[in-house]
């Protein structure tokens, strides 16, 4: 078989675009096979091909839109009134062998929908798993974020996903968990439920981050608002946030 290297031979026969698409399709088939092994439902062949096409298009677009490296101080002309530009906070990977879960919520008040998004990445920025979930109802902002964390933890627990670090852009939620207090409120009840699920992840750390460092989870939460059923991704980058994950890595 071409000296045992079929892919190498194809790379000389196909155009670069067709070869890249073929690799994406093979990756899609492999990903779908892993999903079935873990109890998921297989996709139709056409759906795998369509996903591969979108994946490649998003990846190409993300590479083209990546801004050039910032100029060093020696390349910037000195002026007496140079403004200090504060860069937006960026997602940071967990420590070696760590697994970080980012969580966020979004809402559509008119349709009374709550969108929940979460994804888990390793120290290389590789997506281990992700999900988008839609919940019916109206909630206060702090209750909304607490409910998102509850559903994210329940999803991780049901799928036996390891977590060493959790990030949320909801300051009140992270503070309530890290500085436990009791009061008679719906929010306090939600925090109690969250803490119960956290007991299954004894080594996990919960920290607050700015929204700019939580864009991937926010994108999945917004995507969930258009869903009728929950959707999960195992070992693949969710296509709604492909460019965000690439830029984070």
N, C-alpha and C positions, 0 to 999 in steps of 0.2 A: 504494500500500500504506500507507494511513493516513499520507499525507504522508511516506512513507519511513521511518517509525519504528514497526515492528511491535511491538517490545518495549514501547515506551511505551504503545501502545494496550492491550496485554495487561495492563499494570500497572493500568489503570483498569477492566478487566473481571474479572480474577481476584482472589480474596482474597489477602491478603499471604502467607499460608501456602502457597497453591497457586502463587503467582508465584515465591516463593523456591525451592520444590521444582522448578519447571520450569527455573529457572536452573541449579540443581544438576545436573539431568538433562542439560541442554545442555553443561554443563562436563564431565560424565562422558563424554558422547559424544566431545567434543573431545579429552579426555585419552586415551580408548581409541584414537582415530584416531592420535594421536601415538605411542602405544605400538606400533601396527601398523607405522607408518612406520619405527620403529627396530628392527623385527624381532620384535616381541612377538606374542603370540597374542590375537586379539580375544575379548572377552567376549560372552556372550549378552545380548540386550536386557534380559531380566529381571534379570540380574546387575547391569547398569548402573543400572537403576532402584532395585534394593535398596540398592546402594552409595550412591546419591544420597540415599535416605531416611535411611540410617544417618548419613551425613555431616551432613545438616541437623539431625538429632536431637542428634548429638554437639556440633555447633557451638552450638546453642541451649542445651544443658545447660552447656557450658563458659562461655558468657556469663553465665548465671544464677549459676554457682558462683564467678565471679571475685570475690575479696574486695574490699571498699571500700578506698579509699586510706588509708594510715596517717595518723593524726593528727599534726600538727606538734607540736614541743616546747612551743609556746605554748598548745596545747589540752590538754596533759596536766598534771594537777594535780601540783605539786611535793611530794614527800614525802621524809623524811629517809632512807628505806630503799628508794628506787626501784631495782628490779632492772634490770640491763642485759641486754636480750634480743638475742642474736646471730642475725641473719637467716641463713637457709640460703643457700648459694652458688647463684647462678642462671646458666643458660647465657648466654653473651655472644656476640654475632655477630662474625664476622671483620671485618677491615678492608675498606674499599671495594674492590669487585671481587674479594674473597677468597672462597674456598669451604672451609668447615670441615666435616670429617667426624668425627662422634662414633661411638665403637665400644664395645660391651660384650658380655659373655657371661653366660649363665645355665645352670644345670645341673639335671638330674633324675637323681639318683644311682640311684634304684630302676630306672628304665628305661634307664639308661646313655646318656643323651642330653645333648648340648651344644647349647644354643641361642645363635646369634650374631645380633646386630643392629647395623646401621650406617645412618646417614643423613647426607646432605650438604646443607648449607644455605648460602645466600649472606648478604651483609651486611644484607639486609632480613629475614632469618629465613625466607625462602621455601625450601621443600623442593625441591631439585634432583632428588634421587633417594634411594631407601632400599631396604633389603632385609633379609629374615629368612632365616636358613639353619639347618638342623638337621644335626648331625654325630653319628654313633654313637660311643660310647666313654666311658671314665672318664679324667679328667685332674686333675692337681694344679691348684690355683687359679691359679698363675702361668702354667702351661702352657696352661690354658684361655683366659686373657686374651691370651696371645701368639698362640695359634691363631686366636682371633677376629680379631685385627688382621691376621694373614696372609690369612685368607679375605676380609676387608673390602677390603684393598688389591688382592687378585687380582680381586675383583668390580669395583672402580673402574677397574682397568687394562683389563679385558676390555670394559667399557662406555665406555672413553675419557672418563672423568669427571675433570675437573680438580680438584685438591686443593691448597690452600695451607697448611692447618692440620689437625692431627689431635689430638683430645682423647680420653683414656682415663682411667678412674678406677683403673687398675692402676699403682700407683707403681713397682713393681719392673720392669714392662715398659718404661715410659717412661725410667726410669733406665738400664736395660740398653742401650737404643738410643742414648741421648744420651751415655753413658759406656761406650763399647765395651770389652769384656773377653772373653777366650776361656777356656772350661773345658769339660771333657768331661761334658756333661749334655744331656738331652733339651730342657730349656729353652733352653740356649745354642744348640742346633741350630735351634730355632724362631726365635730372635732373628736368627740368621744368614740364615734364609730371609726373614724380614721385612725385614731390611736390603737384601737383594737386590731385593725388590719396591720398596722405597723409592727405589732408585737411578733408577727411572723417574719419580719425582716430586722432582727435585733441589732445589726451593725449599721443600719442605714443612717445617713446624715441628711437633714433637710435644711436647705438654705434658700434665701430670697435672692432673686436676680432681677435685673432690669428687663423690660419687655424686649429690648433689642437682642438680649442673650437667650430669649425664649421664643424666637420667631417660628421655629419648626413646629413646636407644640401648638402655637397659636394658629398656624396655617392648617393644621389637622383639625383643630376645633372649629374653625370657620368652614372647612370642607364638610364637617359633620352636619352642619345645618341644612345641607341639601340632600341628605341621605334619608332613606326610609328604614334601613337596617344597618346594624353595626358592621364595620369592615376592619379586618386586621391584615397586617403584613408581617411575615416572618422571614428574616434574612434578606430583605430587599428594601430599597429606598421607596417610600410612597411617592407616586408620581405627582400628587398635588404640591409637594414640598421639595421636589427634587433639587431645584436650583438653590434653595435655602440650605439644604444639607451639604451640597457641594461647596458652597461658599463658607460654611461653618468649618469644614474639614481642613 
